[in-house]
């Protein structure tokens, strides 16, 4: 089993076509003589790695810079999960990730991963996620958020292809309660997962796939909409399908804590 890994701390390649076609035919009202010649076409570069709208998969979107894998079987996009800035609490708390924003007219969406399989003879693939360490800040007095647990819920797939070819998703909430372990997110068996697929966690109210809306506007302490300075001052939404739970007994400092998420795409068998 060949595996590819994409780590997150959480281009369109031009295509040149050269064609030539030669042929001679001597004919009046009826063919009397004919001769055949070759037709050729040559391609250069790589297949474009466009990111698509998970709720409108026929439309290309711009989520900003993202690490990508290359090749016929690859990960095109993974989310950078941001759980915003929150007040220190001595109670059990659940915090929600910012939803995915985009440049341009596209509105916020649930957090998603995009996988593309362009192999001529696809044999299937699996997508996994591993959290490499607890949320940490080595410069703080309390260096890690003990007991913090990342959860992914409301998963669904989208593509321009028929959903009968869709990869299979985990039906349970994915609770990453074992740091360092790999968790299965999706699996495409033989005959499944060919082409480009998005695996989303949550959805906006715009979706046409009968998915529950999990997005809510994020408000500041004065009840005003939080705006995203990266994405043209668009409103920031929180996505209740992606959460981070922290026990009230855990002591934290007023500093940012980060972790490393590894997305693993494995070729089957």
Beta strands, then each sheet from edge to edge (+ up, - down):
strand 1: 2-8
strand 2: 16-21
strand 3: 24-27
strand 4: 31-35
strand 5: 39-44
strand 6: 51-53
strand 7: 56-61
strand 8: 73-77
strand 9: 93-98
strand 10: 111-117
strand 11: 125-131
strand 12: 149-152
strand 13: 155-158
strand 14: 168-169
strand 15: 174-176
strand 16: 182-188
strand 17: 195-201
strand 18: 215-217
strand 19: 227-228
strand 20: 234-235
strand 21: 237-246
strand 22: 261-267
sheet 1: 1+ 22- 11+ 16- 14+
sheet 2: 2+ 5-
sheet 3: 3+ 4-
sheet 4: 6+ 7-
sheet 5: 8+ 10- 17+ 13-
sheet 6: 9+ 21- 12+ 15-
sheet 7: 9+ 21- 18+
sheet 8: 19+ 20-
end
